[in-house]
Amino acid sequence: MARATERRRVMRLRGDERSARPDSLAAEEPLEIRIGGEALTVTMRTPGHDFDLVAGFLVGEGLVGAVEELAALRYCAGTDADGANTYNVVDATVRGARPALSAHRNLLTTSACGLCGRDTVDAVRTRSRWDVSTDPLRVPAALLYELPERLRAAQRAFDSTGGLHAAGLFAPDGTLLCVREDVGRHNAVDKVVGWALREGRLPLTGHLLLVSGRASFELTQKAALAGLPLLAAVSAPSSLAVDLAEELGLTLVGFLRERTANVYTRPDRIG
């Protein structure tokens, strides 16, 4: 199977000096997601935890919401020039009524960002199974300040490449339950949500999600669809992310670093 990092030789420039040295790169490959053999989408991702990624993606699309609804995940056809399996195609079997895939995305999703638009905004109200506005979560500010360091300490691939985003799921007491890394912020979140789905943990009532980059609309939507009442980011949120969080009653925190933070919505959850 493909690895999350690759080694390449590069020319190192330091002032007037030049030298050759090995460098570690974050791997990026396409992953085709199918349901019942029918293509749904292709996403650019860092190989690893692919089943979590697919499960989380399906949650984010409103296609599944409980572990019982996801009957199976398997790698299928996809070979390189030598005939070896590339492990770049995953087929999901969903229990119950077959989703109408034509109503969902059938496009390339880049690692830089996911896809969003008017359909996605409108779909949040109809697809979300959990009302995060009623979640009684309360988080001391002192605990919130500790989360970025805990997430950073668990970013193993980032240490060697410097090129991966991370998402971390925390229990109410600050225990790091799951961390995933990927070249795409949305993929890292999907991998965390997919892990939670497969572990039978949805909805993630009373839990916190921290992302290493900015908080976009799509990440806010993914958090809400997983039942998360709090999304924090070490960088800035977008205006649409704030609007969506306010509408849904989700606590959105930005610029969480060095014992500072901006709480954009539902500040009553921060003690």
Buried (B, 14 or more C-beta within 10 A) or exposed (E): EBEBBEEEEEEEEEEEEEEEEEBBBBBBBBBBBBBEEEEBBBBBBBBBBBBBBBBBBBBBBBBBBEBEBBEEBEBEEBEEEEEEEBBBBBBBEBEEEEBEBEEBBEEEBBBEBBBBEEEBBEBBEEBBBBEBEEBEBEBEEEBBBEBBEBBBEBBEBBEBBEBBBBBBBBEBEBEBBBBBBBBBBBBBBBBBBBBBBBEEBBBBBBBBBBBBBBBBBBBBBBBBBBBBBBBBBBBBBBEBBBBBBEBBBBBBBBBBBEEEBEBBBBEEBBE
